[in-house]
Amino acid sequence: MRKATITRKTAETQIAVEIDLDGSGSYANHTGVGFFDHMLDQLSRHSLIDLKVTAKGDLHIDDHHTVEDCGIALGQALGQALGDKRGIRRYGHFALAMDDAQVACALDLSGRPYLVWNLDFPTAKIGSFDTELVREFFQALSTHGGITLHLDKAHGVNSHHIAEAAFKAVAKALRMAVEPDPRAEGSLPSTKGAL
C-alpha cells in the first residue's frame, strides 16, 4: 500500500499529512492559509495523489513556518509512501500553460535533494500570501522528499497564474514519476542498486 501518514509538532506548528499515491486526486487541505490550501488542492488533483493536510501554525507571526513545515511533512510522507521505489518510473516532466504563465517542471525521485529555481514573481504578494513562500515550500518538499526538482518559468505576468502553474506542473510531473512502470516489474530504476 503506497500510503503514508506523517505528523510534525514543533513550537511553531502542528502538521498532519496523509497521502495515497494510488488515489484519485481527492483532497482535504486546511492549513489556515487560504491561497496555500488552493495550491495544495491543485497539487493533489493534478497528481491524482489523495492528500489531506491539516495545520495549526503561528499565523499571528506570518505564514512562513506553516508553509515550510507543510513542505517538510509532505516530503517525508512522499518518501515513506514510495518505500524502496521499486517499479516506479522515477522521472517526471511537464510544461504547463495557464493563461499568461508557462512553467516547466522536471524532477527525479533520486534520493538526492536539489532545487533549481528559475521563477520570479512580479509582485511580492498574492492577496495576503507572500510569493517568496512558493520557493520555501518547494525547497522543503525537495529536501525532505529526496527530490531533484527543477522549475523554470518561460512566461508569466500574473503572480497567481505563475504560482498555480508551478504547483500544477509539479503535480503532473510527480504523477508521472510515482506511477508504476508496467515494464519494470518491480525492479529498481537505477544501476546503483539503491535510491
Sequence and secondary structure as in RCSB ss.txt:
>XXXX:A:sequence
MRKATITRKTAETQIAVEIDLDGSGSYANHTGVGFFDHMLDQLSRHSLIDLKVTAKGDLHIDDHHTVEDCGIALG
QALGQALGDKRGIRRYGHFALAMDDAQVACALDLSGRPYLVWNLDFPTAKIGSFDTELVREFFQALSTHGGITLH
LDKAHGVNSHHIAEAAFKAVAKALRMAVEPDPRAEGSLPSTKGAL
>XXXX:A:secstr
  EEEEEEE SSEEEEEEEETTS S EEEE S HHHHHHHHHHHHHHT EEEEEEEE TTT SHHHHHHHHHHHH
HHHHHHHTT TTB  EEEEEEEETTEEEEEEEE  S  EEEEE   SSSEETTEETHHHHHHHHHHHHHHT EEE
EEEEE S HHHHHHHHHHHHHHHHHHHHSB TTTTT  SSSSS  
